């Protein structure tokens, strides 16, 4: 597929296409409270870190999008708070005017009908190239393994390090990162925390949420905890830290 990879800084008129990805994620995944600190203003505050893949023959729709963010991180280990912690740190750095030294990926999303064509790898390559072009030597990613939802009860610290006979990760998305030059570093056990009332969880998933205990939700990497007595459900998603030295 012949695609043009551009940042919103390079093509600001394409920014509205970022919102045209309905159905690309399970609905509950769009309800992380920390997300609004980034997505609400990403194209305005970080336009050089937001990428779109556009088919020149269909310029009014994007085939894929990718978000990343610059931040200051000097600690030796990447945070167990994963995605949420990165958004928080980047926001604090921006408000304080702190110089940044690394870039973290936040999302690579392929339009559902274009999946299975190798576009995820191409978007990752484009993000790596863009990070290098902007003068950074490190790209990190709190990776959401694409097949982990098939084994929601398996601990992430076991799943993340499962490999095939050729030594590459069993998980397809982790495998793509490793093939691109990334190294699996650690697990972020509480990368995203999504709370909601039981009514909200029912609307997000179509499931009854009527018994206290773990609930297996389609698309979730681990079970959602349902507490009927206190009327809430909480999803704490683990991700996997991958580091790309550019």
ZADO-1210 file (C-alpha; in nm, 4 decimals, padded with zeros to 6 digits):
<atoms>
<atom x="00.0000" y="00.0000" z="00.0000" code="UNK" pos="1"/>
<atom x="00.1439" y="00.3352" z="-00.1082" code="UNK" pos="2"/>
<atom x="00.1136" y="00.5625" z="00.1956" code="UNK" pos="3"/>
<atom x="00.2311" y="00.9049" z="00.3009" code="UNK" pos="4"/>
<atom x="00.3502" y="00.9307" z="00.6625" code="UNK" pos="5"/>
<atom x="00.3233" y="01.2843" z="00.7968" code="UNK" pos="6"/>
<atom x="00.3076" y="01.4633" z="01.1300" code="UNK" pos="7"/>
<atom x="00.0282" y="01.7007" z="01.2207" code="UNK" pos="8"/>
<atom x="00.2946" y="01.9731" z="01.2378" code="UNK" pos="9"/>
<atom x="00.3741" y="01.9091" z="00.8721" code="UNK" pos="10"/>
<atom x="00.0100" y="01.8811" z="00.7632" code="UNK" pos="11"/>
<atom x="-00.2078" y="02.0601" z="01.0245" code="UNK" pos="12"/>
<atom x="-00.5127" y="02.0467" z="00.7972" code="UNK" pos="13"/>
<atom x="-00.5199" y="01.6680" z="00.8496" code="UNK" pos="14"/>
<atom x="-00.5730" y="01.6932" z="01.2269" code="UNK" pos="15"/>
<atom x="-00.9522" y="01.6301" z="01.2017" code="UNK" pos="16"/>
<atom x="-00.8752" y="01.2839" z="01.0578" code="UNK" pos="17"/>
<atom x="-00.7429" y="01.1775" z="01.3980" code="UNK" pos="18"/>
<atom x="-01.0995" y="01.1539" z="01.5265" code="UNK" pos="19"/>
<atom x="-01.2173" y="00.9251" z="01.2484" code="UNK" pos="20"/>
<atom x="-01.1274" y="00.5911" z="01.4100" code="UNK" pos="21"/>
<atom x="-01.4573" y="00.4831" z="01.5655" code="UNK" pos="22"/>
<atom x="-01.4570" y="00.1209" z="01.6727" code="UNK" pos="23"/>
<atom x="-01.0809" y="00.0842" z="01.6640" code="UNK" pos="24"/>
<atom x="-01.0652" y="00.0168" z="02.0384" code="UNK" pos="25"/>
<atom x="-01.3045" y="-00.1524" z="02.2829" code="UNK" pos="26"/>
<atom x="-01.5246" y="00.1211" z="02.4274" code="UNK" pos="27"/>
<atom x="-01.3973" y="00.0839" z="02.7832" code="UNK" pos="28"/>
<atom x="-01.0428" y="00.1553" z="02.6612" code="UNK" pos="29"/>
<atom x="-01.1456" y="00.5095" z="02.5716" code="UNK" pos="30"/>
<atom x="-01.2489" y="00.5841" z="02.9305" code="UNK" pos="31"/>
<atom x="-00.9119" y="00.6039" z="03.1067" code="UNK" pos="32"/>
<atom x="-00.9394" y="00.9243" z="03.3177" code="UNK" pos="33"/>
<atom x="-00.5749" y="01.0131" z="03.2523" code="UNK" pos="34"/>
<atom x="-00.6241" y="01.0125" z="02.8751" code="UNK" pos="35"/>
<atom x="-00.7886" y="01.3548" z="02.8603" code="UNK" pos="36"/>
<atom x="-00.4644" y="01.5151" z="02.9817" code="UNK" pos="37"/>
<atom x="-00.3120" y="01.4139" z="02.6510" code="UNK" pos="38"/>
<atom x="-00.5653" y="01.3454" z="02.3776" code="UNK" pos="39"/>
<atom x="-00.7750" y="01.6575" z="02.4284" code="UNK" pos="40"/>
<atom x="-00.4872" y="01.8775" z="02.3099" code="UNK" pos="41"/>
<atom x="-00.2341" y="01.6391" z="02.1550" code="UNK" pos="42"/>
<atom x="-00.2574" y="01.7790" z="01.8033" code="UNK" pos="43"/>
<atom x="-00.2141" y="02.1348" z="01.9342" code="UNK" pos="44"/>
<atom x="00.0531" y="02.0820" z="02.2009" code="UNK" pos="45"/>
<atom x="00.2548" y="01.7998" z="02.0439" code="UNK" pos="46"/>
<atom x="00.1808" y="01.8192" z="01.6683" code="UNK" pos="47"/>
<atom x="00.5327" y="01.7098" z="01.5689" code="UNK" pos="48"/>
<atom x="00.4827" y="01.3879" z="01.7701" code="UNK" pos="49"/>
<atom x="00.1470" y="01.2917" z="01.6150" code="UNK" pos="50"/>
<atom x="00.1641" y="01.0874" z="01.2944" code="UNK" pos="51"/>
<atom x="-00.0885" y="00.9974" z="01.0280" code="UNK" pos="52"/>
<atom x="-00.0646" y="00.7481" z="00.7440" code="UNK" pos="53"/>
<atom x="-00.2632" y="00.8704" z="00.4461" code="UNK" pos="54"/>
<atom x="-00.3345" y="00.7023" z="00.1149" code="UNK" pos="55"/>
<atom x="-00.2779" y="00.9718" z="-00.1517" code="UNK" pos="56"/>
<atom x="-00.5717" y="00.8264" z="-00.3429" code="UNK" pos="57"/>
<atom x="-00.8036" y="00.8814" z="-00.0431" code="UNK" pos="58"/>
<atom x="-00.6752" y="01.2006" z="00.1210" code="UNK" pos="59"/>
<atom x="-00.9912" y="01.2538" z="00.3257" code="UNK" pos="60"/>
<atom x="-00.9276" y="00.9573" z="00.5591" code="UNK" pos="61"/>
<atom x="-00.6293" y="00.8279" z="00.7500" code="UNK" pos="62"/>
<atom x="-00.5394" y="00.4602" z="00.7373" code="UNK" pos="63"/>
<atom x="-00.3459" y="00.4731" z="01.0646" code="UNK" pos="64"/>
<atom x="-00.2451" y="00.7126" z="01.3395" code="UNK" pos="65"/>
<atom x="00.0324" y="00.7170" z="01.5986" code="UNK" pos="66"/>
<atom x="00.0734" y="00.9261" z="01.9109" code="UNK" pos="67"/>
<atom x="00.3891" y="00.9866" z="02.1114" code="UNK" pos="68"/>
<atom x="00.4981" y="01.2418" z="02.3683" code="UNK" pos="69"/>
<atom x="00.8296" y="01.3919" z="02.4866" code="UNK" pos="70"/>
<atom x="00.9140" y="01.3890" z="02.8549" code="UNK" pos="71"/>
<atom x="01.1961" y="01.4023" z="03.1053" code="UNK" pos="72"/>
<atom x="01.2856" y="01.0649" z="03.2544" code="UNK" pos="73"/>
<atom x="01.6166" y="01.0167" z="03.4369" code="UNK" pos="74"/>
<atom x="01.5313" y="00.7213" z="03.6610" code="UNK" pos="75"/>
<atom x="01.7028" y="00.3944" z="03.5742" code="UNK" pos="76"/>
<atom x="01.3810" y="00.1937" z="03.5543" code="UNK" pos="77"/>
<atom x="01.0708" y="00.2818" z="03.3593" code="UNK" pos="78"/>
<atom x="00.7620" y="00.3363" z="03.5775" code="UNK" pos="79"/>
<atom x="00.5308" y="00.0557" z="03.6909" code="UNK" pos="80"/>
<atom x="00.2507" y="00.3055" z="03.6299" code="UNK" pos="81"/>
<atom x="00.3175" y="00.2725" z="03.2567" code="UNK" pos="82"/>
<atom x="00.0882" y="00.4620" z="03.0191" code="UNK" pos="83"/>
<atom x="-00.0895" y="00.6653" z="03.2860" code="UNK" pos="84"/>
<atom x="00.2388" y="00.7663" z="03.4500" code="UNK" pos="85"/>
<atom x="00.3881" y="00.8769" z="03.1186" code="UNK" pos="86"/>
<atom x="00.0907" y="01.1015" z="03.0413" code="UNK" pos="87"/>
<atom x="00.1105" y="01.2471" z="03.3907" code="UNK" pos="88"/>
<atom x="00.4868" y="01.3074" z="03.3738" code="UNK" pos="89"/>
<atom x="00.4723" y="01.4614" z="03.0255" code="UNK" pos="90"/>
<atom x="00.1952" y="01.6979" z="03.1371" code="UNK" pos="91"/>
<atom x="00.3893" y="01.8065" z="03.4465" code="UNK" pos="92"/>
<atom x="00.7038" y="01.8577" z="03.2382" code="UNK" pos="93"/>
<atom x="00.5168" y="02.0721" z="02.9868" code="UNK" pos="94"/>
<atom x="00.3552" y="02.2880" z="03.2540" code="UNK" pos="95"/>
<atom x="00.6871" y="02.3338" z="03.4341" code="UNK" pos="96"/>
<atom x="00.8876" y="02.3940" z="03.1169" code="UNK" pos="97"/>
<atom x="01.1228" y="02.1045" z="03.1957" code="UNK" pos="98"/>
<atom x="01.3609" y="02.0047" z="02.9124" code="UNK" pos="99"/>
<atom x="01.2750" y="01.6613" z="02.7755" code="UNK" pos="100"/>
<atom x="01.5177" y="01.3789" z="02.7029" code="UNK" pos="101"/>
<atom x="01.3134" y="01.0812" z="02.5780" code="UNK" pos="102"/>
<atom x="00.9987" y="01.0090" z="02.3799" code="UNK" pos="103"/>
<atom x="00.7311" y="00.7590" z="02.4752" code="UNK" pos="104"/>
<atom x="00.4888" y="00.6006" z="02.2341" code="UNK" pos="105"/>
<atom x="00.1285" y="00.6214" z="02.3502" code="UNK" pos="106"/>
<atom x="-00.0685" y="00.4646" z="02.0669" code="UNK" pos="107"/>
<atom x="-00.0402" y="00.3109" z="01.7244" code="UNK" pos="108"/>
<atom x="-00.3837" y="00.2471" z="01.5795" code="UNK" pos="109"/>
<atom x="-00.4683" y="00.0898" z="01.2458" code="UNK" pos="110"/>
<atom x="-00.8126" y="00.1275" z="01.0932" code="UNK" pos="111"/>
<atom x="-00.9853" y="-00.2119" z="01.1431" code="UNK" pos="112"/>
<atom x="-01.0339" y="-00.2836" z="00.7741" code="UNK" pos="113"/>
<atom x="-00.6622" y="-00.2209" z="00.7059" code="UNK" pos="114"/>
<atom x="-00.5271" y="-00.4595" z="00.9687" code="UNK" pos="115"/>
<atom x="-00.3227" y="-00.7625" z="00.8713" code="UNK" pos="116"/>
<atom x="-00.1292" y="-00.5731" z="00.6019" code="UNK" pos="117"/>
<atom x="00.1850" y="-00.4985" z="00.8016" code="UNK" pos="118"/>
<atom x="00.0890" y="-00.1369" z="00.8718" code="UNK" pos="119"/>
<atom x="00.1662" y="-00.1593" z="01.2442" code="UNK" pos="120"/>
<atom x="00.5314" y="-00.2277" z="01.1673" code="UNK" pos="121"/>
<atom x="00.5396" y="00.0582" z="00.9184" code="UNK" pos="122"/>
<atom x="00.3876" y="00.2986" z="01.1681" code="UNK" pos="123"/>
<atom x="00.6375" y="00.1895" z="01.4324" code="UNK" pos="124"/>
<atom x="00.9209" y="00.2511" z="01.1857" code="UNK" pos="125"/>
<atom x="00.7747" y="00.5936" z="01.1075" code="UNK" pos="126"/>
<atom x="00.7568" y="00.6749" z="01.4798" code="UNK" pos="127"/>
<atom x="01.1176" y="00.5653" z="01.5305" code="UNK" pos="128"/>
<atom x="01.2303" y="00.7766" z="01.2334" code="UNK" pos="129"/>
<atom x="01.0317" y="01.0770" z="01.3558" code="UNK" pos="130"/>
<atom x="01.1734" y="01.0473" z="01.7079" code="UNK" pos="131"/>
<atom x="01.5270" y="01.0360" z="01.5672" code="UNK" pos="132"/>
<atom x="01.4544" y="01.3292" z="01.3347" code="UNK" pos="133"/>
<atom x="01.3435" y="01.5363" z="01.6335" code="UNK" pos="134"/>
<atom x="01.6793" y="01.4784" z="01.8024" code="UNK" pos="135"/>
<atom x="01.5975" y="01.2087" z="02.0560" code="UNK" pos="136"/>
<atom x="01.8000" y="00.8925" z="02.1009" code="UNK" pos="137"/>
<atom x="01.5476" y="00.6864" z="02.2968" code="UNK" pos="138"/>
<atom x="01.1912" y="00.5819" z="02.2250" code="UNK" pos="139"/>
<atom x="01.0111" y="00.3795" z="02.4905" code="UNK" pos="140"/>
<atom x="00.6705" y="00.2183" z="02.4637" code="UNK" pos="141"/>
<atom x="00.4242" y="00.0794" z="02.7196" code="UNK" pos="142"/>
<atom x="00.3170" y="-00.1916" z="02.4777" code="UNK" pos="143"/>
<atom x="-00.0310" y="-00.3442" z="02.4896" code="UNK" pos="144"/>
<atom x="00.0351" y="-00.7018" z="02.3660" code="UNK" pos="145"/>
<atom x="-00.2110" y="-00.7718" z="02.0896" code="UNK" pos="146"/>
<atom x="-00.2896" y="-01.1353" z="02.1744" code="UNK" pos="147"/>
<atom x="-00.2880" y="-01.1135" z="02.5544" code="UNK" pos="148"/>
<atom x="-00.6680" y="-01.0769" z="02.5615" code="UNK" pos="149"/>
<atom x="-00.6871" y="-01.4409" z="02.4499" code="UNK" pos="150"/>
<atom x="-00.5324" y="-01.5516" z="02.7818" code="UNK" pos="151"/>
<atom x="-00.6635" y="-01.2947" z="03.0333" code="UNK" pos="152"/>
<atom x="-00.5847" y="-01.5087" z="03.3384" code="UNK" pos="153"/>
<atom x="-00.2161" y="-01.5563" z="03.2546" code="UNK" pos="154"/>
<atom x="00.0084" y="-01.3150" z="03.4491" code="UNK" pos="155"/>
<atom x="00.1689" y="-01.0547" z="03.2252" code="UNK" pos="156"/>
<atom x="00.5139" y="-01.1106" z="03.3731" code="UNK" pos="157"/>
<atom x="00.4939" y="-01.4645" z="03.2360" code="UNK" pos="158"/>
<atom x="00.3214" y="-01.3877" z="02.9059" code="UNK" pos="159"/>
<atom x="00.5522" y="-01.0985" z="02.8116" code="UNK" pos="160"/>
<atom x="00.8604" y="-01.3190" z="02.8100" code="UNK" pos="161"/>
<atom x="00.7202" y="-01.6195" z="02.6289" code="UNK" pos="162"/>
<atom x="00.9179" y="-01.6844" z="02.3093" code="UNK" pos="163"/>
<atom x="00.8889" y="-01.9017" z="02.0007" code="UNK" pos="164"/>
<atom x="01.1521" y="-02.1519" z="01.8864" code="UNK" pos="165"/>
<atom x="01.3284" y="-01.8715" z="01.6973" code="UNK" pos="166"/>
<atom x="01.3663" y="-01.6677" z="02.0164" code="UNK" pos="167"/>
<atom x="01.1158" y="-01.3991" z="01.9192" code="UNK" pos="168"/>
<atom x="00.8170" y="-01.3159" z="02.1417" code="UNK" pos="169"/>
<atom x="00.5040" y="-01.5253" z="02.1057" code="UNK" pos="170"/>
<atom x="00.2918" y="-01.2102" z="02.1059" code="UNK" pos="171"/>
<atom x="00.2661" y="-01.0552" z="01.7556" code="UNK" pos="172"/>
<atom x="00.2899" y="-00.6894" z="01.8649" code="UNK" pos="173"/>
<atom x="00.5818" y="-00.7517" z="02.0988" code="UNK" pos="174"/>
<atom x="00.7450" y="-00.9473" z="01.8171" code="UNK" pos="175"/>
<atom x="00.7044" y="-00.6487" z="01.5841" code="UNK" pos="176"/>
<atom x="00.8769" y="-00.4215" z="01.8369" code="UNK" pos="177"/>
<atom x="01.1675" y="-00.6635" z="01.8831" code="UNK" pos="178"/>
<atom x="01.2118" y="-00.7056" z="01.5089" code="UNK" pos="179"/>
<atom x="01.2255" y="-00.3258" z="01.4770" code="UNK" pos="180"/>
<atom x="01.5118" y="-00.3133" z="01.7272" code="UNK" pos="181"/>
<atom x="01.3301" y="-00.2802" z="02.0587" code="UNK" pos="182"/>
<atom x="01.4228" y="-00.4638" z="02.3776" code="UNK" pos="183"/>
<atom x="01.1645" y="-00.5904" z="02.6243" code="UNK" pos="184"/>
<atom x="01.2615" y="-00.4328" z="02.9541" code="UNK" pos="185"/>
<atom x="00.9953" y="-00.4909" z="03.2182" code="UNK" pos="186"/>
<atom x="00.6250" y="-00.5166" z="03.2935" code="UNK" pos="187"/>
<atom x="00.4194" y="-00.2113" z="03.3926" code="UNK" pos="188"/>
<atom x="00.1651" y="-00.3890" z="03.6179" code="UNK" pos="189"/>
<atom x="-00.0702" y="-00.0902" z="03.6512" code="UNK" pos="190"/>
<atom x="-00.0238" y="00.0849" z="03.3191" code="UNK" pos="191"/>
<atom x="-00.3855" y="00.1945" z="03.2801" code="UNK" pos="192"/>
<atom x="-00.6539" y="00.2149" z="03.5491" code="UNK" pos="193"/>
<atom x="-01.0121" y="00.2474" z="03.4298" code="UNK" pos="194"/>
<atom x="-01.2812" y="00.2753" z="03.6998" code="UNK" pos="195"/>
<atom x="-01.6529" y="00.2990" z="03.6468" code="UNK" pos="196"/>
<atom x="-01.9902" y="00.2425" z="03.8031" code="UNK" pos="197"/>
<atom x="-02.1532" y="-00.0880" z="03.7213" code="UNK" pos="198"/>
<atom x="-02.3993" y="00.0964" z="03.5011" code="UNK" pos="199"/>
<atom x="-02.1080" y="00.2399" z="03.3043" code="UNK" pos="200"/>
<atom x="-01.9423" y="-00.0999" z="03.2686" code="UNK" pos="201"/>
<atom x="-02.2697" y="-00.2481" z="03.1470" code="UNK" pos="202"/>
<atom x="-02.2994" y="00.0252" z="02.8841" code="UNK" pos="203"/>
<atom x="-01.9362" y="-00.0145" z="02.7758" code="UNK" pos="204"/>
<atom x="-01.9445" y="-00.3928" z="02.7451" code="UNK" pos="205"/>
<atom x="-02.3038" y="-00.5174" z="02.7273" code="UNK" pos="206"/>
<atom x="-02.2259" y="-00.7567" z="03.0156" code="UNK" pos="207"/>
<atom x="-02.4468" y="-00.7845" z="03.3279" code="UNK" pos="208"/>
<atom x="-02.1858" y="-00.7029" z="03.5943" code="UNK" pos="209"/>
<atom x="-02.4209" y="-00.8425" z="03.8562" code="UNK" pos="210"/>
<atom x="-02.1870" y="-01.0594" z="04.0655" code="UNK" pos="211"/>
<atom x="-01.8898" y="-00.9580" z="04.2754" code="UNK" pos="212"/>
<atom x="-01.5652" y="-01.0984" z="04.1403" code="UNK" pos="213"/>
<atom x="-01.3544" y="-01.1007" z="03.8232" code="UNK" pos="214"/>
<atom x="-01.5307" y="-01.0458" z="03.4918" code="UNK" pos="215"/>
<atom x="-01.3819" y="-01.1502" z="03.1590" code="UNK" pos="216"/>
<atom x="-01.4457" y="-00.8648" z="02.9171" code="UNK" pos="217"/>
<atom x="-01.3792" y="-00.9046" z="02.5430" code="UNK" pos="218"/>
<atom x="-01.0648" y="-00.7126" z="02.4518" code="UNK" pos="219"/>
<atom x="-00.9433" y="-00.6791" z="02.8106" code="UNK" pos="220"/>
<atom x="-00.5958" y="-00.8137" z="02.8858" code="UNK" pos="221"/>
<atom x="-00.6899" y="-00.9146" z="03.2412" code="UNK" pos="222"/>
<atom x="-01.0249" y="-00.9555" z="03.4189" code="UNK" pos="223"/>
<atom x="-01.2182" y="-00.6514" z="03.5374" code="UNK" pos="224"/>
<atom x="-01.2974" y="-00.6549" z="03.9095" code="UNK" pos="225"/>
<atom x="-01.6673" y="-00.6112" z="03.9829" code="UNK" pos="226"/>
<atom x="-01.7858" y="-00.5012" z="04.3282" code="UNK" pos="227"/>
<atom x="-02.1649" y="-00.5175" z="04.3422" code="UNK" pos="228"/>
<atom x="-02.1959" y="-00.3979" z="04.7029" code="UNK" pos="229"/>
<atom x="-02.0015" y="-00.0788" z="04.6334" code="UNK" pos="230"/>
<atom x="-02.1313" y="-00.0325" z="04.2769" code="UNK" pos="231"/>
<atom x="-01.8073" y="-00.0107" z="04.0869" code="UNK" pos="232"/>
<atom x="-01.5815" y="-00.2003" z="03.8526" code="UNK" pos="233"/>
<atom x="-01.2105" y="-00.1425" z="03.8078" code="UNK" pos="234"/>
<atom x="-00.9838" y="-00.2490" z="03.5244" code="UNK" pos="235"/>
<atom x="-00.6094" y="-00.2345" z="03.5906" code="UNK" pos="236"/>
<atom x="-00.4254" y="-00.3133" z="03.2695" code="UNK" pos="237"/>
<atom x="-00.0651" y="-00.4315" z="03.2655" code="UNK" pos="238"/>
<atom x="00.1542" y="-00.3342" z="02.9720" code="UNK" pos="239"/>
<atom x="00.5086" y="-00.4247" z="02.8702" code="UNK" pos="240"/>
<atom x="00.7912" y="-00.1726" z="02.8572" code="UNK" pos="241"/>
<atom x="00.9951" y="-00.1882" z="02.5375" code="UNK" pos="242"/>
<atom x="01.2959" y="00.0374" z="02.4846" code="UNK" pos="243"/>
<atom x="01.4191" y="00.1417" z="02.1403" code="UNK" pos="244"/>
<atom x="01.7694" y="00.2869" z="02.1363" code="UNK" pos="245"/>
<atom x="01.7871" y="00.4859" z="01.8147" code="UNK" pos="246"/>
</atoms>
